């Protein structure tokens, strides 16, 4: 179902029309409707692409005060480093839409709709949630911490664009963590058409390649030998 999602891009630049969430509630899975928000990672939020951590050794300088004199020594400590992932989002069929939520390090600048901000104002990560319609055959995600995707079959028969938009928005709010800025893009293909020039920083940070490409905003074709055929 390669169509347009809802009313198009909904950003802080636009007036957001009320009632979209309510329109699609019947089609939102129960575990999403009832999920608590802002849970820490250890509390079992679903992840299709779990986070990876590697332990590495490093040395640090320590000040030791002895008999009113300071001596500096070094010690070895173990630190955890995240494993960054290149994630491929393909298309499962001609009437299958994909809702994705991906997590990235740091505060990625954007003018798109922000559905959650840390209360202390310190953004450690940016979570980007969008819907990949079939107009985008493949989207390859660049250097993500992890995230999730789920595929929705025949949404054209069960609520259409408004219900799909409601599901994706609900997913964005329900999977927010306290330390994250959560950005909702809606229909990714439509977002690129409407705001690609102004959102190059965001799009080039999160997308490594896609088919079809958008060379005018710096997004190239994947290096696959041949396109996917249903």
C-alpha positions as CSV (number, residue, x, y, z in Angstrom):
1,X,0.0,0.0,0.0
2,X,2.2,2.8,-1.2
3,X,0.1,5.8,-0.2
4,X,0.2,8.9,1.9
5,X,0.1,8.7,5.7
6,X,-2.6,10.8,7.4
7,X,-2.4,14.5,6.5
8,X,1.2,14.3,5.4
9,X,4.1,15.5,7.6
10,X,3.1,16.7,11.0
11,X,5.9,18.8,12.5
12,X,6.3,21.7,14.9
13,X,5.9,23.9,11.9
14,X,2.3,22.7,11.4
15,X,-0.9,22.9,13.3
16,X,-1.6,19.3,14.5
17,X,-5.1,18.2,14.0
18,X,-6.7,16.6,17.0
19,X,-8.3,13.2,17.2
20,X,-5.9,11.2,15.1
21,X,-4.9,8.8,17.9
22,X,-8.5,8.1,18.8
23,X,-9.4,7.2,15.2
24,X,-7.0,4.3,15.1
25,X,-7.3,3.0,18.7
26,X,-9.2,-0.2,17.7
27,X,-6.2,-1.2,15.5
28,X,-3.5,-0.7,18.1
29,X,-2.2,-3.9,19.7
30,X,-3.3,-4.2,23.3
31,X,0.3,-4.4,24.6
32,X,1.0,-1.0,23.0
33,X,-2.2,0.7,24.3
34,X,-1.5,-0.4,27.9
35,X,2.3,-0.1,27.9
36,X,3.9,2.2,30.5
37,X,6.1,5.0,29.3
38,X,9.6,5.9,30.2
39,X,10.7,2.5,31.5
40,X,14.5,1.9,31.9
41,X,16.1,-0.5,29.5
42,X,16.2,-3.3,32.0
43,X,12.5,-3.4,32.4
44,X,11.9,-5.4,29.2
45,X,10.8,-3.0,26.5
46,X,10.5,-5.0,23.3
47,X,13.5,-4.6,20.9
48,X,13.8,-6.2,17.5
49,X,17.4,-5.0,17.3
50,X,18.7,-5.4,20.9
51,X,21.5,-3.2,22.1
52,X,25.0,-4.6,22.1
53,X,27.6,-3.7,24.7
54,X,31.3,-4.5,24.7
55,X,33.7,-4.2,27.7
56,X,37.0,-2.5,27.0
57,X,39.9,-1.7,29.3
58,X,41.3,1.8,29.7
59,X,43.6,3.5,32.1
60,X,43.0,6.5,34.3
61,X,45.1,8.7,36.5
62,X,44.4,8.7,40.2
63,X,45.6,11.2,42.8
64,X,46.8,9.4,46.0
65,X,47.4,11.7,49.0
66,X,50.1,10.3,51.4
67,X,51.7,12.3,54.2
68,X,50.4,15.6,52.8
69,X,51.9,14.8,49.5
70,X,50.0,13.9,46.3
71,X,51.3,11.1,44.1
72,X,49.7,10.3,40.8
73,X,49.3,6.6,39.8
74,X,47.4,4.9,37.0
75,X,44.9,2.1,37.3
76,X,43.0,0.0,34.8
77,X,39.3,0.2,34.6
78,X,36.6,-1.6,32.6
79,X,34.1,0.6,30.7
80,X,31.1,-0.4,28.6
81,X,30.9,0.8,25.0
82,X,27.8,0.5,22.8
83,X,28.0,-1.6,19.6
84,X,26.6,0.6,16.7
85,X,24.4,-1.2,14.2
86,X,23.7,-0.8,10.5
87,X,20.1,-2.0,10.2
88,X,18.3,-2.9,7.0
89,X,14.6,-2.3,6.7
90,X,13.2,-4.2,3.7
91,X,9.7,-4.7,2.4
92,X,7.9,-7.9,3.0
93,X,5.2,-7.6,0.4
94,X,3.0,-5.2,-1.7
95,X,0.6,-4.4,1.1
96,X,2.9,-4.4,4.1
97,X,3.9,-1.2,5.9
98,X,6.7,-1.1,8.5
99,X,6.7,1.0,11.7
100,X,10.2,1.5,12.9
101,X,11.8,3.1,16.0
102,X,15.5,3.5,16.0
103,X,17.8,4.9,18.7
104,X,20.9,7.1,18.0
105,X,23.6,8.6,20.1
106,X,23.4,12.3,21.0
107,X,20.9,15.1,20.2
108,X,20.2,15.1,16.4
109,X,18.9,18.6,15.4
110,X,15.6,18.6,13.6
111,X,12.4,20.6,13.2
112,X,10.2,17.5,13.1
113,X,7.6,16.7,15.7
114,X,9.1,15.9,19.1
115,X,6.8,13.7,21.2
116,X,9.1,13.4,24.2
117,X,11.9,15.4,25.8
118,X,13.9,14.6,29.0
119,X,12.6,16.6,32.0
120,X,16.1,17.9,32.7
121,X,16.6,19.0,29.2
122,X,19.7,16.9,28.7
123,X,19.3,14.7,25.5
124,X,21.6,11.7,25.6
125,X,19.9,9.9,22.7
126,X,17.6,10.7,19.8
127,X,14.9,8.1,19.0
128,X,13.4,8.4,15.6
129,X,10.0,6.8,14.8
130,X,8.6,6.6,11.3
131,X,6.5,4.5,8.9
132,X,8.2,3.0,5.8
133,X,5.6,2.6,3.1
134,X,6.1,0.4,0.0
135,X,7.2,3.4,-2.0
136,X,10.5,2.9,-0.3
137,X,11.6,-0.6,-1.1
138,X,14.6,-0.6,1.3
139,X,16.0,1.8,3.9
140,X,19.4,1.1,5.4
141,X,19.8,2.7,8.8
142,X,23.2,4.2,9.8
143,X,25.0,3.6,13.2
144,X,22.0,3.0,15.4
145,X,22.3,1.9,19.0
146,X,19.3,-0.5,18.4
147,X,15.6,-0.3,18.1
148,X,12.5,-2.1,16.8
149,X,10.3,-2.6,13.8
150,X,7.0,-4.3,13.2
151,X,5.2,-4.9,9.9
152,X,1.5,-4.2,9.4
153,X,-0.3,-6.4,6.8
154,X,-3.2,-5.0,4.7
155,X,-3.7,-1.8,6.7
156,X,-5.5,-0.6,3.6
157,X,-8.4,-2.9,4.7
158,X,-8.2,-2.2,8.4
159,X,-8.3,1.5,9.1
160,X,-6.1,2.9,6.4
161,X,-3.7,5.8,6.8
162,X,-5.3,7.3,9.9
163,X,-5.1,4.0,11.9
164,X,-1.5,3.4,10.7
165,X,-0.6,6.9,11.8
166,X,-2.2,6.3,15.2
167,X,-0.3,3.1,15.7
168,X,3.0,4.7,14.8
169,X,2.4,7.7,17.1
170,X,1.4,5.5,20.0
171,X,4.5,3.4,19.4
172,X,6.6,6.6,19.6
173,X,5.2,7.7,22.9
174,X,5.0,4.2,24.5
175,X,8.7,3.4,23.7
176,X,10.1,6.7,24.9
177,X,12.9,6.5,27.6
178,X,13.5,9.3,30.1
179,X,16.9,10.3,28.7
180,X,15.7,10.4,25.0
181,X,14.4,13.0,22.6
182,X,11.8,11.1,20.6
183,X,11.0,12.4,17.1
184,X,8.1,11.3,15.0
185,X,8.4,11.6,11.2
186,X,5.2,9.9,10.0
187,X,5.5,8.6,6.4
188,X,9.2,8.6,5.8
189,X,8.9,8.9,2.0
190,X,6.5,11.8,2.3
191,X,8.7,13.4,4.9
192,X,11.6,13.3,2.5
193,X,9.6,14.8,-0.3
194,X,8.2,17.6,1.8
195,X,11.1,18.4,4.1
196,X,14.2,16.6,2.7
197,X,16.1,19.8,1.8
198,X,15.5,21.3,5.3
199,X,16.1,18.1,7.1
200,X,19.3,16.9,5.5
201,X,21.2,16.8,8.8
202,X,18.6,14.4,10.4
203,X,18.1,12.3,7.2
204,X,21.8,11.8,6.5
205,X,22.5,11.0,10.1
206,X,20.0,8.2,10.3
207,X,20.0,6.8,6.7
208,X,23.0,5.1,5.0
209,X,21.2,4.3,1.7
210,X,17.8,3.6,0.4
211,X,16.0,2.5,-2.8
212,X,14.9,4.6,-4.5
213,X,17.8,7.0,-3.8
214,X,17.4,10.7,-3.0
215,X,20.8,12.0,-4.3
216,X,19.5,15.6,-4.0
217,X,19.6,15.3,-0.3
218,X,22.7,13.0,-0.1
219,X,21.0,9.6,0.1
220,X,22.4,7.0,-2.3
221,X,21.2,3.6,-3.6
222,X,22.1,0.5,-1.7
223,X,24.9,-1.7,-3.1
224,X,22.6,-4.7,-3.6
225,X,23.2,-6.7,-6.9
226,X,19.5,-6.6,-7.8
227,X,16.3,-5.1,-6.3
228,X,13.9,-7.1,-4.2
229,X,11.0,-8.7,-6.1
230,X,7.9,-9.8,-4.3
